[in-house]
Amino acid sequence: MGNNLPISHENKIILTIEKRTKDSFKTVDIKTITAAPKNIFTKRECEILSCMYQGMNSAAIAEKFCLSEHTVNNHRKNMLKKSAVTNTAALIRYATANGFI
């Protein structure tokens, strides 16, 4: 990820019309609509994300919520898959850029 743009899964809808020119048609944008992403994470996943953001590891998060470390790791894997990122740092960046934490 070499750019500094926020990571997002926004859906963009671009409305266009075709305008006839002398020799052909030209596509003209009318308006661009951006649909904000819904919260793709569960309440528990958001709680775990918040702890990860604070620097807690899986064992500490498991203890805090009376869960097994395996369960916390499963939540982490599910969040990586849902956000389409490959590591924890990218997950935290995605979550903060999209207002989930």
Secondary structure as UniProt FT lines:
FT   STRAND          11..20
FT   STRAND          25..35
FT   HELIX           43..53
FT   TURN            54..55
FT   HELIX           58..65
FT   HELIX           69..83
FT   HELIX           88..97
FT   TURN            98..99
//
